[in-house]
């Protein structure tokens, strides 16, 4: 059985469902969020680096300000 998801992470995701996710409706936003996160985690875990290269994981906080 896979690891249990972090309840706080699931709750945050359930509270911030995207408009298109909300539009389909859900009787259980937490279960919907848990599935979304599981799919996202599986995609991240399944990423393979190209031979001789590594995959860089960046976020918007890692960017630099453009020059003036």
C-alpha positions in Angstrom: 0.0 0.0 0.0 1.4 3.5 -0.8 2.3 5.9 1.9 -0.6 7.8 3.4 -0.8 11.4 2.1 0.0 14.3 4.4 -3.4 15.4 5.7 -2.4 19.1 5.8 -1.2 18.9 2.2 -4.5 17.3 1.1 -6.5 19.9 3.1 -4.6 22.8 1.5 -5.2 21.3 -2.0 -8.9 20.7 -1.3 -9.3 24.3 -0.2 -7.6 25.6 -3.4 -9.2 23.5 -6.1 -9.0 25.2 -9.5 -12.1 26.6 -11.1 -12.3 23.8 -13.6 -11.9 21.2 -10.8 -14.7 23.0 -8.8 -17.0 23.2 -11.8 -17.3 19.4 -12.1 -18.4 19.3 -8.5 -17.4 16.9 -5.8 -19.1 15.3 -2.9 -15.7 14.9 -1.3 -13.2 17.6 -2.1 -10.6 16.0 0.1 -10.8 12.7 -1.8 -10.6 14.7 -5.1 -7.5 16.6 -3.8 -5.9 13.3 -2.6 -6.3 11.8 -6.1 -4.9 14.9 -7.8 -1.9 14.9 -5.5 -1.3 11.2 -6.0 -1.3 11.6 -9.7 1.0 14.6 -9.5 3.4 12.7 -7.2 3.4 9.7 -9.5 4.4 11.9 -12.5 7.2 13.4 -10.5 8.4 10.0 -9.3 8.3 8.6 -12.8 10.5 11.3 -14.4 13.7 10.0 -15.7 16.8 12.1 -16.3 18.2 12.0 -19.8 21.5 10.2 -20.1 24.3 12.3 -18.7 21.9 15.0 -17.5 19.9 15.8 -14.4 16.4 17.2 -14.1 16.3 20.5 -12.3 13.3 21.2 -10.1 12.6 24.9 -9.9 9.9 27.1 -8.6 8.9 30.7 -9.3 10.9 31.7 -6.3 14.0 30.5 -8.0 13.8 33.1 -10.8 15.8 36.3 -11.1 14.4 39.7 -11.7 14.8 40.8 -15.4 17.3 43.6 -16.0 15.9 47.1 -16.4 
